[in-house]
Amino acid sequence: MTKSVVVMGIKETGNHRAALRLAAQEARYRDAELVAIMAYGGNPALGAPAARPMASAYTADEGRLTAETALKDALADALGDQAERVERRAVPGAAGRTLVETAIEVGAQLLVLAGGGTASVLPGTTSQYVLRKAPCPVLIVPGTDMA
């Protein structure tokens, strides 16, 4: 029998503490592995400028290292010692597509996303994509944990 999996999507910026804690709790309840994903270097969000200024250009390796560090830091901040039990994946590409493809690949039981906070009523672009395409239930956790 294959191991159950809960997938958690994390952005480089933003508060994910509440969502990470809930994803870890769900993984424990389901006796499942927790896989945390951070996409990097993907397509810019809708409405963003098509080109970046040269001053902000960076290599693929720098993008990967930045994403890996941000992912590790976010997990350590939210889960403390339990962070070492989480499988971490920094994946190049658009966030929504990366999350859906990973959920399909690992046979996820649940996909967890951090919401935009209390001021945001509607899901963002990535969340909308995931809600339409995910092969499993999706849980969007409001970003209310400011501590």
Residue pairs with C-beta under 8 A, 6 or more apart in sequence:
2 107
3 32
3 33
4 30
4 31
4 32
4 33
4 109
5 32
5 33
5 34
5 35
5 106
5 107
5 108
5 109
6 23
6 26
6 27
6 30
6 32
6 33
6 34
6 35
6 108
6 109
6 110
6 111
6 112
7 35
7 36
7 37
7 99
7 102
7 103
7 106
7 108
7 110
7 111
7 112
8 19
8 20
8 23
8 34
8 35
8 36
8 37
8 111
8 112
8 113
9 37
9 38
9 39
9 95
9 99
9 111
9 112
9 113
9 114
9 126
9 130
10 16
10 20
10 36
10 37
10 38
10 70
10 71
10 74
10 114
11 38
11 95
11 114
11 126
12 38
12 40
12 66
12 67
12 70
14 114
14 116
14 143
15 114
15 117
15 143
15 145
15 146
16 74
16 78
16 114
16 143
17 77
17 78
17 145
17 147
18 114
18 141
18 142
18 143
18 144
18 145
19 112
19 113
19 114
19 115
19 141
19 143
20 36
20 74
20 75
20 78
20 79
20 114
21 78
21 79
21 145
22 112
22 139
22 141
23 34
23 36
23 110
23 112
23 139
23 141
24 34
24 78
24 79
24 82
24 86
26 32
26 110
26 112
26 139
27 33
27 34
30 109
30 110
32 109
32 110
33 87
34 85
34 86
34 87
35 86
35 87
35 89
35 102
35 106
35 108
36 71
36 74
36 75
36 86
36 87
36 88
36 89
37 89
37 91
37 98
37 99
37 102
38 67
38 68
38 70
38 71
38 88
38 89
38 90
38 91
39 67
39 91
39 92
39 93
39 94
39 95
39 98
39 99
40 63
40 64
40 66
40 67
40 90
40 91
40 92
41 60
41 63
41 64
41 92
41 93
42 92
42 93
42 94
42 95
42 97
42 98
43 94
44 50
45 125
46 125
58 66
60 92
63 92
64 90
64 92
67 90
68 88
68 90
71 88
71 90
72 83
72 88
75 83
75 86
75 88
76 83
79 86
89 102
91 98
91 102
95 126
96 125
96 126
96 128
96 129
96 130
96 133
97 129
99 111
99 113
99 126
99 130
99 134
100 129
100 130
100 133
100 134
100 135
102 108
103 111
103 134
103 135
103 136
104 135
108 135
108 136
109 136
109 137
110 136
110 137
110 138
110 139
111 130
111 134
111 136
111 137
111 138
111 139
112 138
112 139
112 140
112 141
113 126
113 127
113 130
113 138
113 139
113 140
113 141
114 140
114 141
114 143
115 123
115 127
115 140
115 141
115 142
115 143
116 123
116 124
116 143
117 142
117 143
117 144
118 142
118 143
118 144
120 143
123 131
123 140
127 138
127 140
130 138
131 138
131 140
